[in-house]
Amino acid sequence: MKRLPPKQFVTRVRNGQKVYLYSDPPGCNCVYLGTQQNWDAYQQQRAARRMAKEEISAAETQAEWDFGAWGW
């Protein structure tokens, strides 16, 4: 863990396969290890969260507008 940058993903080759490592010293004092399948699932979750945040932000912005003058 000491040789990995904290809170950053890095890739390594292990047994001929690419693996992803994430060092989390302040959180769990551990290193997470994942496969390409894990990485793909993580990226899909990030994209889904980003889209949800954008939808919430758009809804909040729309709620702030006063459409009364236009009869809405």
Backbone as a ProteinNet text record, in pm:
[ID]
protein_1_A
[PRIMARY]
MKRLPPKQFVTRVRNGQKVYLYSDPPGCNCVYLGTQQNWDAYQQQRAARRMAKEEISAAETQAEWDFGAWGW
[TERTIARY]
83.1	0	87.5	199.9	284.9	343	351	406.7	302	174.3	67.2	27.6	-9.9	-58.3	-193.7	-212.9	-339.8	-455.9	-569.8	-695.6	-686.9	-610.7	-599.6	-602.8	-667.1	-666.1	-536.1	-480	-363.2	-389.8	-325.1	-340.7	-208.7	-220.6	-106.9	-147.2	-49.7	-75.9	-44.8	-142.4	-127.9	-174	-87.1	-117.1	-164.2	-104.6	-138.2	-266	-331	-456.3	-437.3	-501.3	-497.8	-587.4	-534.8	-612.3	-604.9	-703	-712.4	-695.4	-611.3	-583.5	-621	-675.2	-711.2	-669.2	-573.6	-522.5	-604.5	-654.2	-738.8	-686.1	-567.7	-511.7	-600.4	-658.1	-737.1	-872.4	-926.6	-1058.5	-1053.2	-1001.5	-999.4	-858.2	-758.2	-618.2	-598.1	-655.6	-651.6	-633.4	-619.6	-610.2	-721.5	-802.7	-905.7	-843.8	-883.2	-832	-951.2	-949.1	-1060.5	-1015.5	-1102.9	-1079.1	-1135.3	-1119.8	-1177.2	-1329.5	-1390.6	-1535.6	-1575.8	-1500	-1527.7	-1514	-1410.1	-1385.7	-1501	-1546.1	-1657.6	-1784.4	-1812.5	-1929.9	-1917.5	-1799	-1774.7	-1799.6	-1750	-1769.1	-1917.2	-1992.3	-2136.3	-2207.5	-2168.9	-2229.8	-2198.5	-2075.4	-2038.6	-2121.5	-2138.6	-2217.5	-2362.9	-2417.7	-2556.5	-2572.7	-2478	-2483.9	-2474	-2385	-2367.9	-2496.9	-2560.2	-2685.5	-2794.6	-2801.5	-2902.4	-2881	-2755.7	-2726.4	-2765.9	-2738.7	-2775.5	-2926.5	-3000.9	-3146.5	-3201.1	-3144.3	-3188	-3158.7	-3039.9	-3002.6	-3095.6	-3127.9	-3218.4	-3357.1	-3405.4	-3536.4	-3538.6	-3432	-3424.7	-3420.7	-3345.7	-3337.6	-3473.4	-3542.4	-3673.9	-3772.1	-3761.9	-3851.8	-3830.7	-3712.5	-3683	-3745.4	-3774.5	-3832	-3978.5	-4021.9	-4162.8	-4225.1	-4301.4	-4364.2	-4504.5	-4543.2	-4677.8	-4716.7	-4623.1	-4653	-4690.7	-4650.1	-4680	-4798.7	-4858	-4975.7	-4946.1	-4829.6	-4796	-4823.8
-119.4	0	125.7	120.2	238.4	278.3	183.3	214.9	265.2	267.4	314.5	456.4	537.6	672	660.6	732.7	723.1	782	714.3	760.7	780.2	696.2	699.6	557.3	540.9	410.6	393	275.4	238.5	100.2	71.3	-61.1	-135.5	-265.4	-355.5	-481.5	-560.5	-689.2	-796.4	-882.1	-989.1	-1119.5	-1215.4	-1343.6	-1323.8	-1226.1	-1199.9	-1121.4	-1079.6	-1003.6	-864.3	-766.3	-631.1	-626	-568.1	-547.5	-399.6	-356.3	-217.9	-214.8	-123.8	-109.9	30.4	39	167.6	163.4	246.3	253.2	353.8	309.9	396.5	400.6	461.4	465.8	537.6	654.2	720.3	654.4	583.4	522.7	391.6	289.8	155.3	104.9	184.5	143.1	12.1	10.5	-111	-74.4	-177.4	-161.7	-244.4	-180.9	-252.2	-305.1	-425.5	-489.6	-531.7	-495.7	-531.9	-574.1	-647.6	-695	-595.4	-625.3	-541.2	-535.8	-646.7	-650.9	-558.5	-560	-469.1	-324.1	-294.8	-158	-110.1	-196.3	-159.8	-131.6	-215	-193.6	-62.4	-32.6	93.2	213.2	206.1	316.4	335.1	226.7	236.7	301.2	265.8	326.2	475.2	512.1	654.5	732.4	676.1	743.6	757.4	653.7	659.4	764.5	772.2	873.9	1014	1031.7	1162.4	1205.6	1113.2	1145.9	1179.2	1105.8	1132.4	1270.6	1305.8	1439	1548.6	1527.6	1626.5	1642.2	1531.6	1537.8	1611.3	1585.2	1654.5	1802.4	1835.7	1975.9	2047.1	1981.6	2041.3	2060.3	1964.1	1974.9	2087.4	2100.3	2208.3	2344	2353.9	2480	2516.8	2418.7	2444.2	2485.7	2426.5	2459.3	2602.2	2657	2793.5	2897.8	2859.8	2953.6	2979	3098.4	3132.9	3142	3040.3	3037.5	3097.7	3154.8	3208.2	3310.4	3391.8	3495.6	3435.1	3313.3	3246.7	3151.8	3147.2	3064	2917.9	2886.9	2746.5	2714.4
0	0	0	66.6	74.6	-60	-154.1	-286	-384.5	-343.3	-430.5	-393.3	-492.1	-458.7	-388.7	-277.9	-206.3	-287.1	-277.5	-337.3	-488.5	-556	-702	-754.8	-869.7	-934.4	-1011.7	-1002	-1082.2	-1140.4	-1251.7	-1311.8	-1302	-1289.9	-1288.2	-1364.4	-1401.2	-1463.2	-1360	-1337.1	-1238.2	-1303.2	-1309.4	-1374.4	-1518.9	-1587	-1726.3	-1746.9	-1640.5	-1648.9	-1589.8	-1652.4	-1597.3	-1473.6	-1366.1	-1243.9	-1206.1	-1132.9	-1088.5	-937.5	-890.8	-748.4	-703.3	-583.2	-523.8	-377.8	-341.7	-205.6	-125.4	-9.2	74.4	218	238.4	374.3	475.9	443.6	547.4	573.4	474.7	491.6	566.4	499.5	559.5	583.7	546.1	554.4	478	354.9	273.7	126.1	44.5	-100	-162.7	-245.9	-320.6	-448.9	-487.5	-606.8	-690.6	-820.6	-906.8	-1044.8	-1111.6	-1247.1	-1347.6	-1475.6	-1579.5	-1564.4	-1529.9	-1509.5	-1394.4	-1286	-1173.9	-1215.8	-1293.4	-1340.5	-1428.7	-1520	-1608.1	-1527.4	-1427.1	-1341.9	-1265.3	-1215.9	-1144.2	-1235.3	-1358	-1452	-1485.1	-1498.7	-1524.2	-1406.5	-1285.6	-1167	-1158.8	-1191.6	-1191.1	-1291.4	-1411.2	-1515.5	-1471.5	-1410.3	-1363.5	-1254.6	-1161.3	-1055.5	-1112.8	-1211.2	-1273.4	-1343.3	-1414.1	-1482.4	-1381.5	-1271.8	-1169.8	-1108.6	-1081.6	-1026.5	-1124.2	-1253	-1354.1	-1363.2	-1353.9	-1358.2	-1236.6	-1120	-998.9	-1010.4	-1058.6	-1073.8	-1171.4	-1282.6	-1381.2	-1321.5	-1244.4	-1182	-1079.1	-1001.7	-902.9	-970.4	-1078.8	-1151.9	-1208.7	-1264.9	-1322.2	-1213.4	-1095.3	-985.4	-936.9	-956.3	-913.4	-1006.1	-1129.1	-1223.7	-1190.2	-1215.6	-1197.6	-1336.1	-1371.6	-1502.7	-1499.1	-1387.3	-1372.3	-1478.8	-1520.2	-1619.9	-1754.5	-1778.8	-1905	-1892.5	-1774.5	-1755.1	-1727.8	-1680.6	-1652.4	-1510.8
[MASK]
++++++++++++++++++++++++++++++++++++++++++++++++++++++++++++++++++++++++

